[in-house]
Amino acid sequence: MPANPSVAIFDYGGVLTTPGRLAISAWTEAEGIEPESFSTALKEWLSRSAPAGTPIHRLETGELSAAEFDRLLAAKLRTVDGDTVEPEGLLSRLFANMRPDESMLQLVRDLRDRGVRTALLSNSWGNNYPWESLRDLFELAVISSEVGLRKPDPRIYELTLRRLDLPAEQAVFVDDGAPNIEAAERLGLRSVLHSEAAKTRAELATWFPELTTRHFP
């Protein structure tokens, strides 16, 4: 019987933050963007059927700058009044609506306090990570744009495991994207498809029973 895992690997956006759908909804409403125009671009560039090398893929691997992506995305969008969308700072305006999920950050702290190793594995959209609050939570951070690989490419999981010096079966991966979870599972990682903090905590407690015990620093 496999031993309990020794590391929990977390995605960032939509896992340690408020759900992406809420940030997108607030952003489109604030700017009067027709939501369907964004959904269409997202499906074209990020769905399972999207061809390799879409603007989102290239943004995540660092091949496309955020400024260039802003221009490409703005050209795909329309407002409810039929106007164009201002491209400058477009992604920054979207991510301004994405807030930290304090319950999830506390979950990571609880794991760390109980001696569980923790790592971050994130596909970057050119956004700035709040390292002042994240730095002490993770022993390792693998960011797609920095390594030139993106989830669900198996190589980014393999790179993360090599840097942790652990086999796949010693890791649990938490992500809110089903394709990313499926890729991790094919490599032998255990996984949690995140939807809300309480559910994720309960699922992680099956592998990390330390979470169910009180802890005194």
ABEGO torsion letter per residue (X at the ends): XBBBBABBBBBBBGAABBBAAAAAAAAAAAAGBBAAAAAAAAAAAABAABBBGBAAAAAAAGABBAAAAAAAAAAABBBAAGBBBBABGAAAAAAAABBBBAAAAAAAAAAAAAGBBBBBBBBBAGBBBBAAAAAAABABBBBAAAAGBBOABAAAAAAAAAAAGBBAAABBBBBABAAAAAAAAAAGBBBBBBABAAAAAAAAAAABAAAABBBBX
